Structure formats: structure tokens, C-alpha cells
């Protein structure tokens, strides 16, 4: 019995070495890309909706500002994130292999759904949230906002819990997720640590905040993944591969994030009109 306990403790202490530092770094960069992408889609959706409603919208690195359209345009960001997240979710099983591209795609899906469902959750708690402002423009029956908030909360819980199996499938070998303790440690290093790291890695993309509220809210983006951590030990449906998998260093993804950062800093920080006729 004492020998088994020693092995478990050693496995926990050497978690990063066993998982592979390249995979942990890849997950952190993927989480950052997913977080940045979701915020961009939210801002783009708001801007496109405002433009469709006859307004003039300008897209920034962390928001969309518009004039000439009502606050109903704020539905655009929620709708685009939610619809795109569902489309990606249903297409996820068609992905082959457990490579960096699939891990990045997983983080993108989760952050798109997290972004949309968080907006829904806040609708009855924060009257100044974007979706609440859009909701206030409609004549709705009493209590509907509470129903929407409840649906958003339930959705966040389901996404957080359901993500455990998807992340465990990236285990390099079945030994690393063979026990509840090992699944817990794997989720710590592949999910929770990358989600927390993404909060800091995403800061340069969204600063200055300029009153958007994105930067102060960044730490909250990692909270949902505590549900994933809680679900991991009891997730027995994933067994992992028999033959060990190795992950390369994510140089390509790092380069992509640098290019995106340059675009955000040099172009979007100053604002870009949604209307292409105004370019140039």
C-alpha cells in the first residue's frame, strides 16, 4: 500500500514532465487565442449588427463603437458568438487526431460559448451589460430575463463539465489519466493553468481598456474551468492511447499570436470602420 502511495505522489510531482511541457505551453497559447478570438467575434458581431441597423460602427481591439443605431445592436455579438460556437461544436467530432490544431479549435469553441452564455447569465444581474441594454429595448413579459439568465448559467455549467472529457482525450498516454488523481492533475496542467495563463497573455491584445470593461473582466474567464477540473476525476469514458504521443513545440501558433497582436496594436487600437467603403 505504501509503495502505491509513493508512486501517486511522484506522478503528481512530475506532472509537467509526464504530460510534456510543449503540450502545456500549446494549451496556454491555444487558450489565449480562443479568448482573443471570442472577444473579437463579439465586437465584430456588435459592429455588423449596428451597421445592418443603419448605423456607423468602428471596430476596436476590445469593443465596437457605433452611432445611428439603437442598443439592440448589442445582440449581434452575443448571437455571432453563440451561433459560431454551436457550429464549431457540432463540427468538432469530425476533427481527426489529437494535434495542436484540434486543441486550439477546442479552446476556441469553449471560449465562444463561454462568452455568449456569460452575456446571457448577466442579463438579469447587470443592467449595464451589453445584452441587458439590448434586452431593455424590447417589450418583454416579466421574468423572461430571469429565465434567460438561468439558461445562461446552466449552459456554462454544462460546457464546463462537458469539456473535461474533451481535454482528457489529449493525454499523451493512458497511464496519465488512469486514476482519478492523475486525471485531476492532468486537468490542472492542461486546462486550469493554461486558462489562468491566458488571462495574462491576453492583456496586450486588449489594452488600453478604454472603458470597455474587458481587461477587468479577464480573470473571470478562467473561473468556468474550475468546473472542468472538478469533473475530470470522475470522467472515466476517456482512456487515452496505448502508444505514447509526443507534442512538438507550438512555434507556429506562437507566431500566429504575434501577428494577431501586431494587427490589434497597430490597426485595431486606432479603430477600423466596419463599412469597407470608408477604408483608404
C-alpha positions in Angstrom: 0.0 0.0 0.0 2.8 2.4 0.9 4.5 1.8 -2.5 1.4 2.7 -4.4 1.0 5.9 -2.5 4.6 6.8 -3.3 4.0 6.3 -7.0 0.9 8.5 -6.9 2.9 11.3 -5.2 5.7 11.0 -7.7 3.3 11.1 -10.6 1.7 14.3 -9.2 5.1 15.9 -8.6 6.3 15.1 -12.1 3.0 16.0 -13.9 4.5 18.6 -16.2 7.4 16.3 -17.2 5.0 13.4 -17.9 2.5 15.5 -19.8 5.2 17.3 -21.7 6.0 21.0 -21.4 5.3 21.6 -25.1 1.7 20.4 -24.7 1.2 22.6 -21.6 2.6 25.6 -23.5 0.5 24.8 -26.5 -2.6 24.7 -24.4 -1.8 28.1 -22.8 -1.3 29.6 -26.3 -4.5 27.9 -27.6 -6.4 29.3 -24.6 -5.1 32.7 -25.3 -6.0 32.5 -29.0 -9.5 31.3 -28.1 -10.0 34.1 -25.6 -8.9 36.8 -28.1 -10.9 35.3 -30.9 -14.1 35.2 -28.9 -13.8 38.8 -27.9 -13.0 39.8 -31.5 -16.1 37.9 -32.7 -18.2 39.6 -30.0 -17.1 43.1 -31.1 -17.4 42.2 -34.7 -21.0 41.0 -34.2 -22.0 44.2 -32.4 -20.5 46.3 -35.2 -22.1 44.3 -38.0 -25.5 44.5 -36.3 -25.1 48.3 -35.9 -24.2 48.6 -39.5 -27.1 46.5 -40.6 -29.5 48.7 -38.5 -28.3 51.8 -40.4 -25.6 53.0 -38.0 -21.9 53.6 -38.4 -19.7 51.2 -36.5 -16.0 51.3 -35.7 -14.2 48.1 -34.6 -11.5 48.4 -31.9 -9.2 45.9 -30.3 -11.7 45.3 -27.4 -15.0 46.7 -28.4 -17.2 48.1 -31.2 -18.5 51.7 -31.0 -21.4 52.8 -33.1 -23.7 55.7 -33.8 -27.0 56.0 -35.5 -28.3 52.6 -34.3 -30.2 51.6 -31.2 -28.7 49.5 -28.4 -30.5 46.4 -29.9 -27.3 46.1 -31.9 -25.6 44.6 -28.9 -27.4 41.4 -29.6 -25.1 41.0 -32.6 -22.1 40.0 -30.5 -24.0 37.5 -28.4 -25.7 35.9 -31.4 -22.5 35.6 -33.5 -20.5 34.1 -30.6 -23.3 31.6 -29.8 -24.1 30.6 -33.4 -20.5 30.2 -34.3 -19.8 28.3 -31.1 -22.6 25.8 -31.9 -21.4 25.4 -35.5 -17.9 24.7 -34.3 -19.1 22.4 -31.6 -21.1 20.2 -33.9 -18.1 20.1 -36.3 -15.6 19.2 -33.6 -16.1 15.4 -33.8 -15.1 15.5 -37.4 -11.6 16.6 -36.5 -9.0 13.8 -36.8 -6.2 13.2 -34.4 -5.3 15.0 -31.3 -2.9 17.6 -32.6 -2.3 21.2 -31.8 -4.9 22.3 -34.4 -7.6 20.3 -32.6 -6.6 21.6 -29.2 -6.8 25.2 -30.4 -10.2 24.5 -32.0 -11.4 23.1 -28.7 -10.3 26.3 -26.8 -12.0 28.5 -29.5 -15.3 26.6 -29.1 -15.3 26.8 -25.4 -14.5 30.5 -25.3 -17.1 31.4 -27.9 -19.8 29.5 -25.9 -18.4 30.9 -22.6 -18.6 34.5 -23.9 -22.2 34.1 -25.2 -23.5 32.2 -22.2 -21.9 34.7 -19.8 -23.7 37.5 -21.6 -26.9 35.6 -21.1 -26.2 35.0 -17.4 -25.6 38.7 -16.7 -28.8 39.9 -18.3 -30.7 40.0 -15.0 -27.7 40.8 -12.8 -26.0 43.7 -14.6 -28.4 46.2 -16.2 -25.4 47.9 -17.8 -24.2 44.7 -19.6 -24.5 44.9 -23.4 -27.1 42.2 -23.7 -29.1 43.7 -20.9 -29.1 47.0 -22.7 -30.3 45.3 -25.9 -32.9 43.4 -23.9 -34.3 46.7 -22.4 -35.3 47.9 -25.9 -37.9 45.2 -26.2 -41.3 44.9 -24.5 -40.9 41.6 -22.8 -43.0 39.7 -20.2 -41.8 39.9 -16.6 -39.4 37.3 -15.5 -38.1 36.4 -19.0 -34.8 38.0 -18.1 -34.5 35.6 -15.2 -35.2 32.6 -17.5 -32.5 33.8 -19.9 -30.0 34.2 -17.0 -30.8 30.7 -15.7 -30.4 29.2 -19.1 -27.0 31.0 -19.4 -25.9 29.7 -16.0 -26.9 26.2 -16.8 -25.2 26.4 -20.2 -22.0 27.5 -18.6 -22.1 24.6 -16.1 -22.8 22.1 -18.9 -19.9 23.4 -21.1 -17.5 23.5 -18.1 -18.3 20.0 -17.1 -18.5 18.6 -20.6 -15.1 19.9 -21.5 -13.4 17.5 -19.2 -13.7 14.5 -21.5 -12.6 16.6 -24.5 -9.4 17.7 -22.7 -8.6 14.3 -21.2 -8.5 12.9 -24.7 -5.3 14.8 -25.3 -3.4 12.7 -22.8 -0.1 11.5 -24.3 -0.6 8.1 -22.8 -3.4 6.2 -21.0 -1.2 5.9 -17.8 -1.5 9.7 -17.3 -5.3 9.6 -16.8 -5.7 6.0 -15.4 -6.8 7.2 -11.9 -8.9 10.0 -10.6 -5.9 11.7 -9.1 -4.0 11.5 -12.4 -7.0 12.9 -14.3 -7.2 15.7 -11.8 -3.5 16.6 -12.2 -3.8 16.4 -16.0 -6.7 18.8 -15.9 -4.7 21.2 -13.7 -1.9 21.4 -16.2 -3.8 21.2 -19.5 -6.8 23.3 -18.5 -6.6 25.4 -15.4 -3.0 26.6 -15.7 -3.4 27.5 -19.4 -6.7 29.2 -18.7 -5.1 31.3 -15.9 -2.0 32.0 -18.1 -4.3 33.2 -20.9 -5.6 35.9 -18.7 -2.1 37.5 -18.6 -1.1 36.6 -22.1 -4.3 38.3 -23.5 -3.6 41.6 -21.7 -1.5 43.1 -24.5 -4.3 42.4 -27.0 -6.9 44.4 -25.0 -5.0 47.3 -23.5 -5.7 50.1 -23.1 -9.2 49.1 -21.8 -10.7 52.5 -22.8 -13.8 51.8 -20.7 -14.7 48.6 -22.5 -14.6 46.6 -19.2 -12.8 43.7 -21.0 -9.5 43.9 -19.1 -11.0 44.0 -15.5 -13.2 41.0 -16.5 -10.3 38.8 -17.8 -9.8 36.9 -14.5 -13.4 35.8 -14.7 -12.8 34.0 -18.0 -10.8 31.3 -16.1 -13.5 30.6 -13.4 -15.6 28.3 -15.6 -12.7 25.9 -16.0 -12.8 25.0 -12.3 -15.9 23.0 -13.2 -13.8 21.2 -15.8 -11.2 20.4 -13.1 -14.0 19.2 -10.8 -15.4 16.9 -13.4 -12.1 15.4 -14.6 -11.5 12.8 -11.8 -14.9 11.2 -12.3 -14.6 11.2 -16.1 -13.9 7.5 -16.9 -15.1 7.5 -20.5 -11.7 8.5 -21.9 -8.8 6.0 -21.5 -6.1 7.6 -23.7 -3.8 6.0 -26.3 -1.8 2.8 -25.8 1.2 4.2 -27.7 2.7 7.4 -26.3 2.1 10.6 -28.2 4.6 13.4 -28.3 3.7 17.1 -28.9 6.0 19.5 -30.8 6.7 23.0 -29.5 3.9 25.3 -30.8 6.1 27.7 -32.8 3.5 28.2 -35.5 0.8 29.1 -33.0 3.1 31.5 -31.2 4.0 33.2 -34.5 0.3 33.5 -35.3 -0.5 35.2 -31.9 2.4 37.6 -32.5 0.9 38.5 -35.9 -2.6 38.9 -34.4 -1.1 41.1 -31.6 0.6 43.4 -34.2 -2.8 43.8 -36.0 -4.5 44.6 -32.7 -1.9 47.1 -31.6 -1.2 48.8 -34.9 -4.6 48.7 -36.5 -7.5 48.0 -34.2 -6.3 50.1 -31.3 -7.0 53.1 -33.5 -10.3 51.8 -34.8 -11.4 50.4 -38.2 -14.7 51.2 -39.8 -17.0 48.3 -40.4 -18.0 49.9 -43.6 -15.4 49.0 -46.3 -16.3 52.0 -48.4 -14.7 54.2 -45.8 -11.4 52.4 -45.9 -8.4 54.0 -47.5 
